Amino acid sequence: MRFFDLHCDTLYKSTLYGESLYKNNFHVSLSRARKYHPYIGCFAIWIPDDLRGEKAFEFFNKCKNKFSFDIENCDYAEEIKSSSNLYRIIEAKKSGLILTLEGSSALMGDISKVRYVSSAGVKIITLTWNGACEAGDGVNVENATGITDFGKKLLKEMEIYSIIVDASHASEKLFYDIYSLSTRPFIATHSNSKKICPHRRNLTDDQFKCIKEKGGIVGITFCSEFLSSSSKVGFEDVFKHVEHFLSLGGEKTLSIGSDFDGSDVPNDLRGIEFVESLYEYFLVKNYSEEILDKIFFSNAYSFIKNFTN
């Protein structure tokens, strides 16, 4: 099967613990990802809410250097920097890695840093994590006020550099500001349905429809608390979220954004190698391979291919 993952935190974790992206005991390793033909993964540089200013920028660079080093020392993985680069990686049957930034606080409120992170290879920026930052408020902010003046400038600058806006973690006010101000499609890399699981990080039906209307995509995440409030979470819970979003016309919108190495996941999905078992579970549920390929690969692939210069 083909697998495109819109979000994992393996780069953050490997930088923190000094482990290799190639081989480790985390949810994701490039060696185990080789079972997918191809595997394309978005590797996030997560900026925690307690990192701000120069410390956030320094941590971005530390993760970026780690990312570059590990790719350079893996002969079957390459960084995706352009659509032509993406085609070549797939034809060569290699794994493709996309650098993303989870938390625009790494920019230090300096709009010139957008050019810097673009030149570093960043293709997606999640505007906030759960707290407030220079661009706006995350989902954990009480009485959220939405996008800031810097956030408005950031949206425009990201469009100039073809960096994709990710609305996961945004407060509802910030989400709708992104929706009203964006002139290009935006995405939610790792968010589920609030109708199925009423967690504040999940999307309402209207939010999902807004992303769909703009031509964006949504990544179903394996984070247990976003899947269900039950203590026992598994494939069936992923299935319920997929079913609901498909009922909203999401056949061309749905993707996967695992959140591997960034959250607690069901035991059934305790590593990247088990994604194939989830795929097979959907086959048993009478999903066609055509639909499943859209969800597990081609919706994200088509979006990134068309968005990436």
C-alpha positions in Angstrom: 0.0 0.0 0.0 0.9 3.7 -0.3 1.0 5.9 2.7 1.2 9.7 3.1 1.3 11.0 6.7 0.6 14.7 7.1 1.9 14.9 10.7 4.3 13.2 13.0 6.5 14.5 15.8 9.3 12.0 15.4 11.8 14.7 14.5 11.1 16.5 17.7 11.5 13.3 19.7 14.6 12.2 17.9 16.3 15.6 18.5 15.3 15.6 22.1 16.7 12.1 22.8 19.5 12.0 20.3 18.0 9.1 18.3 18.2 8.5 14.6 15.2 8.9 12.3 16.5 5.8 10.5 16.3 3.4 13.4 14.7 4.0 16.9 12.1 2.7 19.3 9.6 5.5 18.5 6.3 5.2 16.6 8.1 6.0 13.4 11.5 5.0 12.0 12.5 5.2 8.3 13.6 1.6 8.4 10.1 0.4 9.3 8.4 2.9 6.9 10.1 1.1 4.0 7.2 -1.4 3.9 5.1 1.3 2.2 5.5 1.9 -1.5 6.0 4.8 -1.3 6.0 6.4 2.1 5.7 10.2 2.3 5.9 11.7 5.8 5.6 15.3 7.1 8.1 15.7 10.0 7.1 18.5 12.3 9.4 20.8 14.3 7.2 21.2 17.3 7.7 24.4 19.3 6.2 23.8 22.8 4.4 26.7 24.4 7.2 27.2 26.9 9.6 28.1 24.1 9.5 31.6 22.9 11.7 34.2 21.2 15.3 33.3 20.6 15.0 29.9 22.3 12.2 28.9 19.9 14.3 30.0 16.9 17.3 28.1 18.1 15.3 25.0 18.7 14.0 25.2 15.1 17.5 25.3 13.8 18.6 22.4 16.0 15.8 20.2 14.7 16.4 21.3 11.1 20.1 20.4 11.4 19.1 17.0 12.8 16.7 16.4 10.0 19.3 17.3 7.3 21.9 15.1 8.9 19.7 12.0 9.2 18.5 12.3 5.6 22.0 12.7 4.2 23.0 9.5 6.0 20.0 7.4 4.7 20.4 6.3 1.1 16.7 5.5 0.6 15.1 8.7 1.9 15.1 12.2 0.6 13.7 15.6 1.6 10.9 16.8 -0.7 11.6 20.4 -1.8 9.5 20.7 -5.0 6.9 18.9 -7.0 9.6 17.6 -9.5 11.6 16.4 -6.5 8.5 14.6 -5.3 8.0 12.8 -8.7 11.6 11.7 -8.8 11.6 10.3 -5.2 8.5 8.3 -6.0 9.9 7.0 -9.3 13.1 6.0 -7.5 11.0 4.1 -4.9 12.4 6.1 -2.0 10.8 7.6 1.1 10.0 11.3 0.9 10.2 13.5 3.9 8.6 17.0 4.2 9.7 19.5 6.8 7.0 21.3 8.7 6.8 23.7 11.6 4.3 23.3 14.4 4.0 26.7 16.1 4.9 29.9 14.3 6.5 31.2 17.6 9.7 30.0 16.0 9.5 33.1 13.8 9.8 35.3 16.9 7.2 37.7 15.5 9.7 38.6 12.7 8.0 38.4 9.3 11.5 38.1 7.6 11.9 34.7 9.2 9.2 33.3 6.8 11.8 33.6 4.0 14.4 31.9 6.3 12.2 28.9 7.2 11.1 28.6 3.5 14.8 28.4 2.5 15.3 25.8 5.2 12.6 23.6 3.4 9.5 24.2 5.5 6.3 23.5 3.5 3.6 23.7 6.2 3.3 25.9 9.3 0.8 25.2 12.0 0.1 28.8 13.2 -0.2 27.9 16.9 0.1 25.1 19.3 -2.4 25.1 22.2 -1.4 28.4 23.7 -1.2 31.9 22.4 1.7 33.1 20.2 2.5 36.1 18.0 0.0 34.9 15.3 -3.0 34.2 17.5 -4.6 31.9 20.0 -4.6 28.2 20.3 -7.4 26.0 21.5 -6.5 26.1 25.2 -6.7 29.9 25.4 -9.7 31.1 27.3 -11.6 34.0 25.7 -9.5 33.6 22.5 -9.3 36.8 20.4 -8.4 35.2 17.0 -5.7 36.4 14.6 -3.3 39.2 15.4 -1.9 41.9 13.1 1.3 39.8 12.8 -0.8 36.8 12.0 -2.5 38.6 9.1 0.9 39.5 7.7 2.1 36.0 8.2 -0.8 34.5 6.1 0.1 36.8 3.2 3.8 36.1 3.5 3.2 32.3 3.6 1.2 32.5 0.4 4.1 34.4 -1.3 6.4 31.5 -0.4 3.9 28.8 -1.0 3.9 27.6 2.6 0.7 25.8 3.5 -1.3 27.1 6.4 -2.3 24.5 9.0 -5.2 25.3 11.2 -4.9 22.3 13.6 -4.5 23.6 17.2 -6.1 27.0 16.3 -8.9 28.4 18.5 -12.3 28.6 16.7 -11.9 32.4 16.3 -8.4 32.0 14.8 -9.7 29.2 12.5 -12.5 31.4 11.1 -10.0 34.3 10.6 -7.8 31.9 8.6 -10.9 30.9 6.6 -11.9 34.4 5.8 -8.5 35.8 5.1 -6.8 33.0 3.1 -6.8 33.3 -0.6 -5.4 29.8 -1.0 -6.5 26.4 0.4 -5.6 25.7 4.0 -5.5 22.4 5.9 -5.8 20.7 9.3 -3.0 18.2 9.4 -4.1 16.3 12.5 -7.7 16.8 13.7 -10.7 14.6 14.0 -14.5 15.1 14.2 -15.9 16.9 17.1 -19.3 15.3 16.3 -17.8 11.9 17.1 -15.5 12.9 19.9 -16.2 16.3 21.5 -12.6 17.2 22.2 -11.7 20.9 21.9 -8.9 20.0 19.4 -11.3 18.4 16.9 -13.2 20.0 14.1 -16.9 20.9 14.0 -18.8 19.9 10.8 -18.8 23.5 9.7 -15.0 23.7 10.1 -14.6 20.6 8.0 -16.9 22.0 5.3 -14.9 25.3 5.3 -11.6 23.4 4.6 -13.4 21.3 2.0 -14.9 24.4 0.4 -11.4 26.0 0.1 -10.0 22.9 -1.5 -7.9 21.9 1.5 -7.4 18.5 3.2 -7.9 17.1 6.8 -5.7 14.5 8.4 -7.4 11.9 10.6 -5.2 11.6 13.7 -4.5 8.5 15.8 -4.3 10.5 19.0 -6.4 8.4 21.4 -8.1 11.3 23.2 -9.2 12.8 19.9 -10.6 9.5 18.8 -12.8 8.7 21.8 -13.4 9.5 25.4 -13.5 5.8 26.1 -10.6 4.1 27.9 -10.5 1.5 25.1 -9.7 2.9 21.7 -9.0 1.1 18.5 -9.6 0.8 14.7 -13.3 1.1 15.1 -12.9 4.6 16.5 -10.8 5.7 13.5 -13.5 4.1 11.3 -16.2 6.2 12.9 -14.4 9.5 12.3 -13.7 8.6 8.7 -17.3 7.5 8.1 -18.6 10.8 9.5 -16.3 13.0 7.4 -17.2 11.0 4.3 -20.9 11.6 5.0 -20.0 15.3 4.8 -18.7 14.8 1.2 -15.1 14.4 2.3 -14.0 11.8 -0.2 -11.4 14.1 -1.8 -10.6 15.9 1.5 -9.8 13.1 4.0 -6.2 12.1 4.6 -4.1 10.7 7.5 -2.2 12.9 10.0 -1.1 10.2 12.5 0.4 12.4 15.2 2.8 9.5 15.8 5.4 10.3 18.5 3.4 13.4 19.6 0.5 11.7 21.4 -0.7 8.5 23.0 -2.1 6.3 20.3 -4.3 3.1 20.5 -2.3 -0.1 21.0 -3.6 -1.3 17.6 -1.6 1.6 16.1 1.5 1.6 18.3 3.8 2.1 15.3 4.0 3.0 11.7 4.1 -0.7 10.7 0.5 -1.1 12.0 -1.0 1.4 9.6 -1.3 -1.4 7.1 -3.5 -3.4 9.5 -5.8 -0.3 9.7 -6.0 -0.3 5.9 -6.9 -4.0 6.0 -9.6 -3.3 8.6 -11.2 -0.8 6.2 -11.1 -3.4 3.5 -13.0 -5.8 5.7 -15.6 -3.0 6.2 -16.1 -3.1 2.4 -14.2 0.0 1.6 -12.8 -0.1 -2.0 -9.1 0.1 -2.6 -9.8 3.2 -4.7 -11.3 5.1 -1.7 -8.7 3.8 0.7 -5.8 5.0 -1.6 -7.4 8.4 -1.6 -7.5 8.5 2.2 -4.1 6.9 2.9 -2.2 8.5 0.1 -3.5 10.3 -3.0 -5.6 13.1 -1.5 -2.5 14.4 0.4 -0.2 13.6 -2.5 -2.4 15.6 -5.0 -2.7 18.5 -2.6 1.0 18.8 -1.9 2.0 18.2 -5.5 -0.2 21.0 -6.7 0.8 23.4 -3.9 4.6 22.8 -3.9 6.7 24.9 -6.4 
